[in-house]
Amino acid sequence: MRRKPKTIDEYLAGVKGAQRTALDHLRATIREIIPEAEECISYSMPAFRLDGEVVAGFAATSKGCSYYPFSGATLAALGSKLEAYQRTKSALHFDPNKPLSRRLVYSLIQARRRER
């Protein structure tokens, strides 16, 4: 059984290729948008905590990458901005060869922050 990561660096050490590149880029983008956020692991995935609440996260998946706002309302609130992506109530799925834009990540984080 694989050991659960304790840090984002440990998590990313197990990710290779285009997924790793996309998630490194996403991590840097999130850090740029909310530099005051604390990096953490939540539900075994990289996440960012702001004022004690997780507001963003990501993961490598078998089919690509996913962004998690840690809220069931955030993705619904951005509806039309997300039409180009597959999603569930809690995850936005994207192709690692087509990473999320800074503008979209900013919108996702701002929508999540408004919920708090």
N, C-alpha and C positions, 0 to 999 in steps of 0.2 A: 504494500500500500504506500502511495506517495505521501510524503510528509506535507502537512499544510504550511503554506508560507506565512511568515510572521511580518514580512515587510513587502512593499511593492517591488523592491529590487529582487528579492527572493522569488516572487511570483514571475517577474519578467525573465529571470534567468532560465526558466523552463519554456519560454516562448521563442520560436525561431522564425526566420524569414520575414515575409511581408507582414505577418501578424505582429511580430516584434517591432518592426519599423513603425507601423500604424499606431500601436499602443504607446510606444515611446513618444511619438508626436502628440498623441492625445494627452498623455501625462503632462508634457511640457505646456501644451495649450491651457489645460486646466490650471496648472501652477501659475501661468501668466495672468489668467482671468481672476483667480482667487488666491493670491500669494499667501494670504493669511490662513488658509486652510491647512489642517493637519493631515498628513498622509497616514493611512491606516489600512487594515485589512478588515473587511466586513463580509460575512457570508463567504469566506475564502476567496474573495476577489479584491483587487486594488480599489481603494475608495478614498474620499476626501471628506473630512469632518470639519464643519464650520460651527463654532459656538455650541459644540457638543452634539450636533446633528449631522448625519451623513447626507451630503447633498449631491454627490456625483460618484460614479464608479465605472469600471470597465472590465472586460474579460475577453480572452481568446476563446473561441468556440470551435466546434468541429467544422462549421461552414464559414467561419470568418471571425468577425469581432462584434462585440456588443457594448453599448453605452447604457448605463443604468442610472436613472435620476433618483432612485430610492424613494419613489413616490408613485402611486398609481394614477395621479392626476396630471403630472407634468407633461407627458407625451400627448395626452388628450387635449391639453390646453394649447399645444402648438400645432394641432391637426394638419392644416394645409402646408405648413413648412416641412412636414415630414412625409409627404405623399410619395417621394421617391424611394423610401426605405421600407423594408419589412419591419414589423414591430409587433410586440405583444403589449399588454397593459403596462408592463414594467421594464421593457427593454427595447432599445432601438438597435437593429442589426445593420451592419455595414460591411462592405467588401474592403478588406485591408488594402487593396490596390486603389481604392477611392476613399481616402480618409475623410472624416467629418471636417467641414470647414471651421475656421475659427469663429466665424459669424454664427454658425449653427450651434456650436458648443456654448458660445456666449448666451445665445437665446435660451438654450436648455438650462443653463445655470441660473440665469435671471428668472426664468419661470419658476424654477424650484425654490429660489430664495423668496419670491413673492408669496409662496405658500406658507412660509414659516411665520 
